[in-house]
Amino acid sequence: MKRRTWDETLPVAYLGKAFAPVRFEQFEDADARSSRSIGYDAVGACCYYRHFFCLTRVVLEEDDLFGEEESFYEEVIAWKLANGKWLKRTERGGNACGCSGGHPVYETGDHRPR
């Protein structure tokens, strides 16, 4: 099965158990390095959520020039499951939190993230 953008990080065990969005609302603030996507199913109910943001800091590079460095990022993705629960995937990383990222945490809950 070919994966689509909305389900590319959905664990294989949950394929077919999450509602598929047919319409999306996209919000982006390039200056704040943040974005949010909300997906709706065929009856208009929210069934997908994703947000991402990145915090940077100014650093002095080797050439005595200023640059930006990613100090923290967070990505949260959530899918509404057929049983009414939400499966949430959270990934955080960056230099400020002392983690390189790439280790998402999955959990289920009764409500979608905000």
Phi and psi restraints in degrees (range 20) as a CNS / XPLOR table:
assign (resid 1 and name C) (resid 2 and name N)
       (resid 2 and name CA) (resid 2 and name C) 1.0 -74.6 20.0 2
assign (resid 2 and name N) (resid 2 and name CA)
       (resid 2 and name C) (resid 3 and name N) 1.0 131.9 20.0 2
assign (resid 2 and name C) (resid 3 and name N)
       (resid 3 and name CA) (resid 3 and name C) 1.0 -85.0 20.0 2
assign (resid 3 and name N) (resid 3 and name CA)
       (resid 3 and name C) (resid 4 and name N) 1.0 142.8 20.0 2
assign (resid 3 and name C) (resid 4 and name N)
       (resid 4 and name CA) (resid 4 and name C) 1.0 -101.1 20.0 2
assign (resid 4 and name N) (resid 4 and name CA)
       (resid 4 and name C) (resid 5 and name N) 1.0 169.3 20.0 2
assign (resid 4 and name C) (resid 5 and name N)
       (resid 5 and name CA) (resid 5 and name C) 1.0 -57.8 20.0 2
assign (resid 5 and name N) (resid 5 and name CA)
       (resid 5 and name C) (resid 6 and name N) 1.0 -41.5 20.0 2
assign (resid 5 and name C) (resid 6 and name N)
       (resid 6 and name CA) (resid 6 and name C) 1.0 -69.2 20.0 2
assign (resid 6 and name N) (resid 6 and name CA)
       (resid 6 and name C) (resid 7 and name N) 1.0 -21.6 20.0 2
assign (resid 6 and name C) (resid 7 and name N)
       (resid 7 and name CA) (resid 7 and name C) 1.0 -119.6 20.0 2
assign (resid 7 and name N) (resid 7 and name CA)
       (resid 7 and name C) (resid 8 and name N) 1.0 14.4 20.0 2
assign (resid 7 and name C) (resid 8 and name N)
       (resid 8 and name CA) (resid 8 and name C) 1.0 -66.8 20.0 2
assign (resid 8 and name N) (resid 8 and name CA)
       (resid 8 and name C) (resid 9 and name N) 1.0 -23.0 20.0 2
assign (resid 8 and name C) (resid 9 and name N)
       (resid 9 and name CA) (resid 9 and name C) 1.0 -108.1 20.0 2
assign (resid 9 and name N) (resid 9 and name CA)
       (resid 9 and name C) (resid 10 and name N) 1.0 6.6 20.0 2
assign (resid 9 and name C) (resid 10 and name N)
       (resid 10 and name CA) (resid 10 and name C) 1.0 -71.2 20.0 2
assign (resid 10 and name N) (resid 10 and name CA)
       (resid 10 and name C) (resid 11 and name N) 1.0 125.9 20.0 2
assign (resid 10 and name C) (resid 11 and name N)
       (resid 11 and name CA) (resid 11 and name C) 1.0 -57.5 20.0 2
assign (resid 11 and name N) (resid 11 and name CA)
       (resid 11 and name C) (resid 12 and name N) 1.0 144.1 20.0 2
assign (resid 11 and name C) (resid 12 and name N)
       (resid 12 and name CA) (resid 12 and name C) 1.0 -54.3 20.0 2
assign (resid 12 and name N) (resid 12 and name CA)
       (resid 12 and name C) (resid 13 and name N) 1.0 -36.6 20.0 2
assign (resid 12 and name C) (resid 13 and name N)
       (resid 13 and name CA) (resid 13 and name C) 1.0 -61.7 20.0 2
assign (resid 13 and name N) (resid 13 and name CA)
       (resid 13 and name C) (resid 14 and name N) 1.0 -20.1 20.0 2
assign (resid 13 and name C) (resid 14 and name N)
       (resid 14 and name CA) (resid 14 and name C) 1.0 -103.0 20.0 2
assign (resid 14 and name N) (resid 14 and name CA)
       (resid 14 and name C) (resid 15 and name N) 1.0 -1.7 20.0 2
assign (resid 14 and name C) (resid 15 and name N)
       (resid 15 and name CA) (resid 15 and name C) 1.0 -60.8 20.0 2
assign (resid 15 and name N) (resid 15 and name CA)
       (resid 15 and name C) (resid 16 and name N) 1.0 133.4 20.0 2
assign (resid 15 and name C) (resid 16 and name N)
       (resid 16 and name CA) (resid 16 and name C) 1.0 85.1 20.0 2
assign (resid 16 and name N) (resid 16 and name CA)
       (resid 16 and name C) (resid 17 and name N) 1.0 -8.9 20.0 2
assign (resid 16 and name C) (resid 17 and name N)
       (resid 17 and name CA) (resid 17 and name C) 1.0 -105.0 20.0 2
assign (resid 17 and name N) (resid 17 and name CA)
       (resid 17 and name C) (resid 18 and name N) 1.0 -7.9 20.0 2
assign (resid 17 and name C) (resid 18 and name N)
       (resid 18 and name CA) (resid 18 and name C) 1.0 -105.2 20.0 2
assign (resid 18 and name N) (resid 18 and name CA)
       (resid 18 and name C) (resid 19 and name N) 1.0 141.5 20.0 2
assign (resid 18 and name C) (resid 19 and name N)
       (resid 19 and name CA) (resid 19 and name C) 1.0 -66.9 20.0 2
assign (resid 19 and name N) (resid 19 and name CA)
       (resid 19 and name C) (resid 20 and name N) 1.0 140.8 20.0 2
assign (resid 19 and name C) (resid 20 and name N)
       (resid 20 and name CA) (resid 20 and name C) 1.0 -93.1 20.0 2
assign (resid 20 and name N) (resid 20 and name CA)
       (resid 20 and name C) (resid 21 and name N) 1.0 124.2 20.0 2
assign (resid 20 and name C) (resid 21 and name N)
       (resid 21 and name CA) (resid 21 and name C) 1.0 -72.5 20.0 2
assign (resid 21 and name N) (resid 21 and name CA)
       (resid 21 and name C) (resid 22 and name N) 1.0 142.6 20.0 2
assign (resid 21 and name C) (resid 22 and name N)
       (resid 22 and name CA) (resid 22 and name C) 1.0 -113.5 20.0 2
assign (resid 22 and name N) (resid 22 and name CA)
       (resid 22 and name C) (resid 23 and name N) 1.0 -12.2 20.0 2
assign (resid 22 and name C) (resid 23 and name N)
       (resid 23 and name CA) (resid 23 and name C) 1.0 -143.2 20.0 2
assign (resid 23 and name N) (resid 23 and name CA)
       (resid 23 and name C) (resid 24 and name N) 1.0 142.9 20.0 2
assign (resid 23 and name C) (resid 24 and name N)
       (resid 24 and name CA) (resid 24 and name C) 1.0 -127.0 20.0 2
assign (resid 24 and name N) (resid 24 and name CA)
       (resid 24 and name C) (resid 25 and name N) 1.0 146.6 20.0 2
assign (resid 24 and name C) (resid 25 and name N)
       (resid 25 and name CA) (resid 25 and name C) 1.0 -109.8 20.0 2
assign (resid 25 and name N) (resid 25 and name CA)
       (resid 25 and name C) (resid 26 and name N) 1.0 130.2 20.0 2
assign (resid 25 and name C) (resid 26 and name N)
       (resid 26 and name CA) (resid 26 and name C) 1.0 -117.3 20.0 2
assign (resid 26 and name N) (resid 26 and name CA)
       (resid 26 and name C) (resid 27 and name N) 1.0 134.5 20.0 2
assign (resid 26 and name C) (resid 27 and name N)
       (resid 27 and name CA) (resid 27 and name C) 1.0 -129.3 20.0 2
assign (resid 27 and name N) (resid 27 and name CA)
       (resid 27 and name C) (resid 28 and name N) 1.0 134.7 20.0 2
assign (resid 27 and name C) (resid 28 and name N)
       (resid 28 and name CA) (resid 28 and name C) 1.0 -145.4 20.0 2
assign (resid 28 and name N) (resid 28 and name CA)
       (resid 28 and name C) (resid 29 and name N) 1.0 139.5 20.0 2
assign (resid 28 and name C) (resid 29 and name N)
       (resid 29 and name CA) (resid 29 and name C) 1.0 -128.5 20.0 2
assign (resid 29 and name N) (resid 29 and name CA)
       (resid 29 and name C) (resid 30 and name N) 1.0 96.5 20.0 2
assign (resid 29 and name C) (resid 30 and name N)
       (resid 30 and name CA) (resid 30 and name C) 1.0 -63.1 20.0 2
assign (resid 30 and name N) (resid 30 and name CA)
       (resid 30 and name C) (resid 31 and name N) 1.0 -37.1 20.0 2
assign (resid 30 and name C) (resid 31 and name N)
       (resid 31 and name CA) (resid 31 and name C) 1.0 -64.6 20.0 2
assign (resid 31 and name N) (resid 31 and name CA)
       (resid 31 and name C) (resid 32 and name N) 1.0 -36.3 20.0 2
assign (resid 31 and name C) (resid 32 and name N)
       (resid 32 and name CA) (resid 32 and name C) 1.0 -90.1 20.0 2
assign (resid 32 and name N) (resid 32 and name CA)
       (resid 32 and name C) (resid 33 and name N) 1.0 -0.3 20.0 2
assign (resid 32 and name C) (resid 33 and name N)
       (resid 33 and name CA) (resid 33 and name C) 1.0 51.3 20.0 2
assign (resid 33 and name N) (resid 33 and name CA)
       (resid 33 and name C) (resid 34 and name N) 1.0 53.4 20.0 2
assign (resid 33 and name C) (resid 34 and name N)
       (resid 34 and name CA) (resid 34 and name C) 1.0 -140.7 20.0 2
assign (resid 34 and name N) (resid 34 and name CA)
       (resid 34 and name C) (resid 35 and name N) 1.0 154.1 20.0 2
assign (resid 34 and name C) (resid 35 and name N)
       (resid 35 and name CA) (resid 35 and name C) 1.0 -151.8 20.0 2
assign (resid 35 and name N) (resid 35 and name CA)
       (resid 35 and name C) (resid 36 and name N) 1.0 158.0 20.0 2
assign (resid 35 and name C) (resid 36 and name N)
       (resid 36 and name CA) (resid 36 and name C) 1.0 -146.1 20.0 2
assign (resid 36 and name N) (resid 36 and name CA)
       (resid 36 and name C) (resid 37 and name N) 1.0 140.1 20.0 2
assign (resid 36 and name C) (resid 37 and name N)
       (resid 37 and name CA) (resid 37 and name C) 1.0 -129.0 20.0 2
assign (resid 37 and name N) (resid 37 and name CA)
       (resid 37 and name C) (resid 38 and name N) 1.0 135.7 20.0 2
assign (resid 37 and name C) (resid 38 and name N)
       (resid 38 and name CA) (resid 38 and name C) 1.0 -125.9 20.0 2
assign (resid 38 and name N) (resid 38 and name CA)
       (resid 38 and name C) (resid 39 and name N) 1.0 127.8 20.0 2
assign (resid 38 and name C) (resid 39 and name N)
       (resid 39 and name CA) (resid 39 and name C) 1.0 -110.0 20.0 2
assign (resid 39 and name N) (resid 39 and name CA)
       (resid 39 and name C) (resid 40 and name N) 1.0 145.3 20.0 2
assign (resid 39 and name C) (resid 40 and name N)
       (resid 40 and name CA) (resid 40 and name C) 1.0 -123.7 20.0 2
assign (resid 40 and name N) (resid 40 and name CA)
       (resid 40 and name C) (resid 41 and name N) 1.0 142.9 20.0 2
assign (resid 40 and name C) (resid 41 and name N)
       (resid 41 and name CA) (resid 41 and name C) 1.0 -82.4 20.0 2
assign (resid 41 and name N) (resid 41 and name CA)
       (resid 41 and name C) (resid 42 and name N) 1.0 -173.1 20.0 2
assign (resid 41 and name C) (resid 42 and name N)
       (resid 42 and name CA) (resid 42 and name C) 1.0 -63.6 20.0 2
assign (resid 42 and name N) (resid 42 and name CA)
       (resid 42 and name C) (resid 43 and name N) 1.0 -24.5 20.0 2
assign (resid 42 and name C) (resid 43 and name N)
       (resid 43 and name CA) (resid 43 and name C) 1.0 -97.7 20.0 2
assign (resid 43 and name N) (resid 43 and name CA)
       (resid 43 and name C) (resid 44 and name N) 1.0 5.0 20.0 2
assign (resid 43 and name C) (resid 44 and name N)
       (resid 44 and name CA) (resid 44 and name C) 1.0 90.6 20.0 2
assign (resid 44 and name N) (resid 44 and name CA)
       (resid 44 and name C) (resid 45 and name N) 1.0 7.2 20.0 2
assign (resid 44 and name C) (resid 45 and name N)
       (resid 45 and name CA) (resid 45 and name C) 1.0 -85.4 20.0 2
assign (resid 45 and name N) (resid 45 and name CA)
       (resid 45 and name C) (resid 46 and name N) 1.0 143.3 20.0 2
assign (resid 45 and name C) (resid 46 and name N)
       (resid 46 and name CA) (resid 46 and name C) 1.0 -66.9 20.0 2
assign (resid 46 and name N) (resid 46 and name CA)
       (resid 46 and name C) (resid 47 and name N) 1.0 128.1 20.0 2
assign (resid 46 and name C) (resid 47 and name N)
       (resid 47 and name CA) (resid 47 and name C) 1.0 -134.2 20.0 2
assign (resid 47 and name N) (resid 47 and name CA)
       (resid 47 and name C) (resid 48 and name N) 1.0 -1.5 20.0 2
assign (resid 47 and name C) (resid 48 and name N)
       (resid 48 and name CA) (resid 48 and name C) 1.0 -149.2 20.0 2
assign (resid 48 and name N) (resid 48 and name CA)
       (resid 48 and name C) (resid 49 and name N) 1.0 142.9 20.0 2
assign (resid 48 and name C) (resid 49 and name N)
       (resid 49 and name CA) (resid 49 and name C) 1.0 -145.9 20.0 2
assign (resid 49 and name N) (resid 49 and name CA)
       (resid 49 and name C) (resid 50 and name N) 1.0 139.8 20.0 2
assign (resid 49 and name C) (resid 50 and name N)
       (resid 50 and name CA) (resid 50 and name C) 1.0 -149.0 20.0 2
assign (resid 50 and name N) (resid 50 and name CA)
       (resid 50 and name C) (resid 51 and name N) 1.0 134.4 20.0 2
assign (resid 50 and name C) (resid 51 and name N)
       (resid 51 and name CA) (resid 51 and name C) 1.0 -135.2 20.0 2
assign (resid 51 and name N) (resid 51 and name CA)
       (resid 51 and name C) (resid 52 and name N) 1.0 153.5 20.0 2
assign (resid 51 and name C) (resid 52 and name N)
       (resid 52 and name CA) (resid 52 and name C) 1.0 -144.2 20.0 2
assign (resid 52 and name N) (resid 52 and name CA)
       (resid 52 and name C) (resid 53 and name N) 1.0 138.6 20.0 2
assign (resid 52 and name C) (resid 53 and name N)
       (resid 53 and name CA) (resid 53 and name C) 1.0 -147.1 20.0 2
assign (resid 53 and name N) (resid 53 and name CA)
       (resid 53 and name C) (resid 54 and name N) 1.0 156.7 20.0 2
assign (resid 53 and name C) (resid 54 and name N)
       (resid 54 and name CA) (resid 54 and name C) 1.0 -138.3 20.0 2
assign (resid 54 and name N) (resid 54 and name CA)
       (resid 54 and name C) (resid 55 and name N) 1.0 129.4 20.0 2
assign (resid 54 and name C) (resid 55 and name N)
       (resid 55 and name CA) (resid 55 and name C) 1.0 -105.0 20.0 2
assign (resid 55 and name N) (resid 55 and name CA)
       (resid 55 and name C) (resid 56 and name N) 1.0 136.5 20.0 2
assign (resid 55 and name C) (resid 56 and name N)
       (resid 56 and name CA) (resid 56 and name C) 1.0 -122.7 20.0 2
assign (resid 56 and name N) (resid 56 and name CA)
       (resid 56 and name C) (resid 57 and name N) 1.0 165.9 20.0 2
assign (resid 56 and name C) (resid 57 and name N)
       (resid 57 and name CA) (resid 57 and name C) 1.0 -137.1 20.0 2
assign (resid 57 and name N) (resid 57 and name CA)
       (resid 57 and name C) (resid 58 and name N) 1.0 153.4 20.0 2
assign (resid 57 and name C) (resid 58 and name N)
       (resid 58 and name CA) (resid 58 and name C) 1.0 -82.5 20.0 2
assign (resid 58 and name N) (resid 58 and name CA)
       (resid 58 and name C) (resid 59 and name N) 1.0 132.8 20.0 2
assign (resid 58 and name C) (resid 59 and name N)
       (resid 59 and name CA) (resid 59 and name C) 1.0 -128.2 20.0 2
assign (resid 59 and name N) (resid 59 and name CA)
       (resid 59 and name C) (resid 60 and name N) 1.0 153.6 20.0 2
assign (resid 59 and name C) (resid 60 and name N)
       (resid 60 and name CA) (resid 60 and name C) 1.0 -93.3 20.0 2
assign (resid 60 and name N) (resid 60 and name CA)
       (resid 60 and name C) (resid 61 and name N) 1.0 119.4 20.0 2
assign (resid 60 and name C) (resid 61 and name N)
       (resid 61 and name CA) (resid 61 and name C) 1.0 -87.9 20.0 2
assign (resid 61 and name N) (resid 61 and name CA)
       (resid 61 and name C) (resid 62 and name N) 1.0 175.5 20.0 2
assign (resid 61 and name C) (resid 62 and name N)
       (resid 62 and name CA) (resid 62 and name C) 1.0 -57.4 20.0 2
assign (resid 62 and name N) (resid 62 and name CA)
       (resid 62 and name C) (resid 63 and name N) 1.0 -33.2 20.0 2
assign (resid 62 and name C) (resid 63 and name N)
       (resid 63 and name CA) (resid 63 and name C) 1.0 -86.0 20.0 2
assign (resid 63 and name N) (resid 63 and name CA)
       (resid 63 and name C) (resid 64 and name N) 1.0 18.2 20.0 2
assign (resid 63 and name C) (resid 64 and name N)
       (resid 64 and name CA) (resid 64 and name C) 1.0 58.3 20.0 2
assign (resid 64 and name N) (resid 64 and name CA)
       (resid 64 and name C) (resid 65 and name N) 1.0 31.6 20.0 2
assign (resid 64 and name C) (resid 65 and name N)
       (resid 65 and name CA) (resid 65 and name C) 1.0 -110.7 20.0 2
assign (resid 65 and name N) (resid 65 and name CA)
       (resid 65 and name C) (resid 66 and name N) 1.0 151.1 20.0 2
assign (resid 65 and name C) (resid 66 and name N)
       (resid 66 and name CA) (resid 66 and name C) 1.0 -89.2 20.0 2
assign (resid 66 and name N) (resid 66 and name CA)
       (resid 66 and name C) (resid 67 and name N) 1.0 141.2 20.0 2
assign (resid 66 and name C) (resid 67 and name N)
       (resid 67 and name CA) (resid 67 and name C) 1.0 -141.0 20.0 2
assign (resid 67 and name N) (resid 67 and name CA)
       (resid 67 and name C) (resid 68 and name N) 1.0 178.1 20.0 2
assign (resid 67 and name C) (resid 68 and name N)
       (resid 68 and name CA) (resid 68 and name C) 1.0 -112.4 20.0 2
assign (resid 68 and name N) (resid 68 and name CA)
       (resid 68 and name C) (resid 69 and name N) 1.0 145.9 20.0 2
assign (resid 68 and name C) (resid 69 and name N)
       (resid 69 and name CA) (resid 69 and name C) 1.0 -130.1 20.0 2
assign (resid 69 and name N) (resid 69 and name CA)
       (resid 69 and name C) (resid 70 and name N) 1.0 137.4 20.0 2
assign (resid 69 and name C) (resid 70 and name N)
       (resid 70 and name CA) (resid 70 and name C) 1.0 -70.3 20.0 2
assign (resid 70 and name N) (resid 70 and name CA)
       (resid 70 and name C) (resid 71 and name N) 1.0 117.9 20.0 2
assign (resid 70 and name C) (resid 71 and name N)
       (resid 71 and name CA) (resid 71 and name C) 1.0 -100.2 20.0 2
assign (resid 71 and name N) (resid 71 and name CA)
       (resid 71 and name C) (resid 72 and name N) 1.0 -26.1 20.0 2
assign (resid 71 and name C) (resid 72 and name N)
       (resid 72 and name CA) (resid 72 and name C) 1.0 -160.1 20.0 2
assign (resid 72 and name N) (resid 72 and name CA)
       (resid 72 and name C) (resid 73 and name N) 1.0 141.8 20.0 2
assign (resid 72 and name C) (resid 73 and name N)
       (resid 73 and name CA) (resid 73 and name C) 1.0 -140.9 20.0 2
assign (resid 73 and name N) (resid 73 and name CA)
       (resid 73 and name C) (resid 74 and name N) 1.0 156.3 20.0 2
assign (resid 73 and name C) (resid 74 and name N)
       (resid 74 and name CA) (resid 74 and name C) 1.0 -142.0 20.0 2
assign (resid 74 and name N) (resid 74 and name CA)
       (resid 74 and name C) (resid 75 and name N) 1.0 135.3 20.0 2
assign (resid 74 and name C) (resid 75 and name N)
       (resid 75 and name CA) (resid 75 and name C) 1.0 -129.0 20.0 2
assign (resid 75 and name N) (resid 75 and name CA)
       (resid 75 and name C) (resid 76 and name N) 1.0 127.1 20.0 2
assign (resid 75 and name C) (resid 76 and name N)
       (resid 76 and name CA) (resid 76 and name C) 1.0 -123.0 20.0 2
assign (resid 76 and name N) (resid 76 and name CA)
       (resid 76 and name C) (resid 77 and name N) 1.0 128.3 20.0 2
assign (resid 76 and name C) (resid 77 and name N)
       (resid 77 and name CA) (resid 77 and name C) 1.0 -126.4 20.0 2
assign (resid 77 and name N) (resid 77 and name CA)
       (resid 77 and name C) (resid 78 and name N) 1.0 138.2 20.0 2
assign (resid 77 and name C) (resid 78 and name N)
       (resid 78 and name CA) (resid 78 and name C) 1.0 -139.3 20.0 2
assign (resid 78 and name N) (resid 78 and name CA)
       (resid 78 and name C) (resid 79 and name N) 1.0 142.2 20.0 2
assign (resid 78 and name C) (resid 79 and name N)
       (resid 79 and name CA) (resid 79 and name C) 1.0 -124.6 20.0 2
assign (resid 79 and name N) (resid 79 and name CA)
       (resid 79 and name C) (resid 80 and name N) 1.0 136.6 20.0 2
assign (resid 79 and name C) (resid 80 and name N)
       (resid 80 and name CA) (resid 80 and name C) 1.0 -83.3 20.0 2
assign (resid 80 and name N) (resid 80 and name CA)
       (resid 80 and name C) (resid 81 and name N) 1.0 128.5 20.0 2
assign (resid 80 and name C) (resid 81 and name N)
       (resid 81 and name CA) (resid 81 and name C) 1.0 -94.9 20.0 2
assign (resid 81 and name N) (resid 81 and name CA)
       (resid 81 and name C) (resid 82 and name N) 1.0 161.5 20.0 2
assign (resid 81 and name C) (resid 82 and name N)
       (resid 82 and name CA) (resid 82 and name C) 1.0 -59.9 20.0 2
assign (resid 82 and name N) (resid 82 and name CA)
       (resid 82 and name C) (resid 83 and name N) 1.0 -26.0 20.0 2
assign (resid 82 and name C) (resid 83 and name N)
       (resid 83 and name CA) (resid 83 and name C) 1.0 -83.3 20.0 2
assign (resid 83 and name N) (resid 83 and name CA)
       (resid 83 and name C) (resid 84 and name N) 1.0 3.9 20.0 2
assign (resid 83 and name C) (resid 84 and name N)
       (resid 84 and name CA) (resid 84 and name C) 1.0 91.3 20.0 2
assign (resid 84 and name N) (resid 84 and name CA)
       (resid 84 and name C) (resid 85 and name N) 1.0 -11.8 20.0 2
assign (resid 84 and name C) (resid 85 and name N)
       (resid 85 and name CA) (resid 85 and name C) 1.0 -80.9 20.0 2
assign (resid 85 and name N) (resid 85 and name CA)
       (resid 85 and name C) (resid 86 and name N) 1.0 164.6 20.0 2
assign (resid 85 and name C) (resid 86 and name N)
       (resid 86 and name CA) (resid 86 and name C) 1.0 -111.6 20.0 2
assign (resid 86 and name N) (resid 86 and name CA)
       (resid 86 and name C) (resid 87 and name N) 1.0 132.8 20.0 2
assign (resid 86 and name C) (resid 87 and name N)
       (resid 87 and name CA) (resid 87 and name C) 1.0 -97.2 20.0 2
assign (resid 87 and name N) (resid 87 and name CA)
       (resid 87 and name C) (resid 88 and name N) 1.0 121.8 20.0 2
assign (resid 87 and name C) (resid 88 and name N)
       (resid 88 and name CA) (resid 88 and name C) 1.0 -114.6 20.0 2
assign (resid 88 and name N) (resid 88 and name CA)
       (resid 88 and name C) (resid 89 and name N) 1.0 134.4 20.0 2
assign (resid 88 and name C) (resid 89 and name N)
       (resid 89 and name CA) (resid 89 and name C) 1.0 -115.7 20.0 2
assign (resid 89 and name N) (resid 89 and name CA)
       (resid 89 and name C) (resid 90 and name N) 1.0 122.2 20.0 2
assign (resid 89 and name C) (resid 90 and name N)
       (resid 90 and name CA) (resid 90 and name C) 1.0 -121.0 20.0 2
assign (resid 90 and name N) (resid 90 and name CA)
       (resid 90 and name C) (resid 91 and name N) 1.0 130.7 20.0 2
assign (resid 90 and name C) (resid 91 and name N)
       (resid 91 and name CA) (resid 91 and name C) 1.0 -131.5 20.0 2
assign (resid 91 and name N) (resid 91 and name CA)
       (resid 91 and name C) (resid 92 and name N) 1.0 129.6 20.0 2
assign (resid 91 and name C) (resid 92 and name N)
       (resid 92 and name CA) (resid 92 and name C) 1.0 -128.6 20.0 2
assign (resid 92 and name N) (resid 92 and name CA)
       (resid 92 and name C) (resid 93 and name N) 1.0 150.3 20.0 2
assign (resid 92 and name C) (resid 93 and name N)
       (resid 93 and name CA) (resid 93 and name C) 1.0 -169.4 20.0 2
assign (resid 93 and name N) (resid 93 and name CA)
       (resid 93 and name C) (resid 94 and name N) 1.0 -174.5 20.0 2
assign (resid 93 and name C) (resid 94 and name N)
       (resid 94 and name CA) (resid 94 and name C) 1.0 120.2 20.0 2
assign (resid 94 and name N) (resid 94 and name CA)
       (resid 94 and name C) (resid 95 and name N) 1.0 166.6 20.0 2
assign (resid 94 and name C) (resid 95 and name N)
       (resid 95 and name CA) (resid 95 and name C) 1.0 -67.9 20.0 2
assign (resid 95 and name N) (resid 95 and name CA)
       (resid 95 and name C) (resid 96 and name N) 1.0 -32.6 20.0 2
assign (resid 95 and name C) (resid 96 and name N)
       (resid 96 and name CA) (resid 96 and name C) 1.0 -70.3 20.0 2
assign (resid 96 and name N) (resid 96 and name CA)
       (resid 96 and name C) (resid 97 and name N) 1.0 -30.5 20.0 2
assign (resid 96 and name C) (resid 97 and name N)
       (resid 97 and name CA) (resid 97 and name C) 1.0 -94.4 20.0 2
assign (resid 97 and name N) (resid 97 and name CA)
       (resid 97 and name C) (resid 98 and name N) 1.0 1.8 20.0 2
assign (resid 97 and name C) (resid 98 and name N)
       (resid 98 and name CA) (resid 98 and name C) 1.0 72.2 20.0 2
assign (resid 98 and name N) (resid 98 and name CA)
       (resid 98 and name C) (resid 99 and name N) 1.0 18.2 20.0 2
assign (resid 98 and name C) (resid 99 and name N)
       (resid 99 and name CA) (resid 99 and name C) 1.0 -130.0 20.0 2
assign (resid 99 and name N) (resid 99 and name CA)
       (resid 99 and name C) (resid 100 and name N) 1.0 148.4 20.0 2
assign (resid 99 and name C) (resid 100 and name N)
       (resid 100 and name CA) (resid 100 and name C) 1.0 -89.0 20.0 2
assign (resid 100 and name N) (resid 100 and name CA)
       (resid 100 and name C) (resid 101 and name N) 1.0 -7.3 20.0 2
assign (resid 100 and name C) (resid 101 and name N)
       (resid 101 and name CA) (resid 101 and name C) 1.0 83.6 20.0 2
assign (resid 101 and name N) (resid 101 and name CA)
       (resid 101 and name C) (resid 102 and name N) 1.0 -170.0 20.0 2
assign (resid 101 and name C) (resid 102 and name N)
       (resid 102 and name CA) (resid 102 and name C) 1.0 82.8 20.0 2
assign (resid 102 and name N) (resid 102 and name CA)
       (resid 102 and name C) (resid 103 and name N) 1.0 3.7 20.0 2
assign (resid 102 and name C) (resid 103 and name N)
       (resid 103 and name CA) (resid 103 and name C) 1.0 -121.1 20.0 2
assign (resid 103 and name N) (resid 103 and name CA)
       (resid 103 and name C) (resid 104 and name N) 1.0 81.3 20.0 2
assign (resid 103 and name C) (resid 104 and name N)
       (resid 104 and name CA) (resid 104 and name C) 1.0 -71.0 20.0 2
assign (resid 104 and name N) (resid 104 and name CA)
       (resid 104 and name C) (resid 105 and name N) 1.0 154.3 20.0 2
assign (resid 104 and name C) (resid 105 and name N)
       (resid 105 and name CA) (resid 105 and name C) 1.0 -114.9 20.0 2
assign (resid 105 and name N) (resid 105 and name CA)
       (resid 105 and name C) (resid 106 and name N) 1.0 130.0 20.0 2
assign (resid 105 and name C) (resid 106 and name N)
       (resid 106 and name CA) (resid 106 and name C) 1.0 -108.4 20.0 2
assign (resid 106 and name N) (resid 106 and name CA)
       (resid 106 and name C) (resid 107 and name N) 1.0 139.9 20.0 2
assign (resid 106 and name C) (resid 107 and name N)
       (resid 107 and name CA) (resid 107 and name C) 1.0 -153.8 20.0 2
assign (resid 107 and name N) (resid 107 and name CA)
       (resid 107 and name C) (resid 108 and name N) 1.0 156.6 20.0 2
assign (resid 107 and name C) (resid 108 and name N)
       (resid 108 and name CA) (resid 108 and name C) 1.0 -109.7 20.0 2
assign (resid 108 and name N) (resid 108 and name CA)
       (resid 108 and name C) (resid 109 and name N) 1.0 153.3 20.0 2
assign (resid 108 and name C) (resid 109 and name N)
       (resid 109 and name CA) (resid 109 and name C) 1.0 -157.5 20.0 2
assign (resid 109 and name N) (resid 109 and name CA)
       (resid 109 and name C) (resid 110 and name N) 1.0 174.9 20.0 2
assign (resid 109 and name C) (resid 110 and name N)
       (resid 110 and name CA) (resid 110 and name C) 1.0 -85.4 20.0 2
assign (resid 110 and name N) (resid 110 and name CA)
       (resid 110 and name C) (resid 111 and name N) 1.0 -17.1 20.0 2
assign (resid 110 and name C) (resid 111 and name N)
       (resid 111 and name CA) (resid 111 and name C) 1.0 -130.3 20.0 2
assign (resid 111 and name N) (resid 111 and name CA)
       (resid 111 and name C) (resid 112 and name N) 1.0 152.8 20.0 2
assign (resid 111 and name C) (resid 112 and name N)
       (resid 112 and name CA) (resid 112 and name C) 1.0 -77.8 20.0 2
assign (resid 112 and name N) (resid 112 and name CA)
       (resid 112 and name C) (resid 113 and name N) 1.0 154.3 20.0 2
assign (resid 112 and name C) (resid 113 and name N)
       (resid 113 and name CA) (resid 113 and name C) 1.0 -63.2 20.0 2
assign (resid 113 and name N) (resid 113 and name CA)
       (resid 113 and name C) (resid 114 and name N) 1.0 160.3 20.0 2
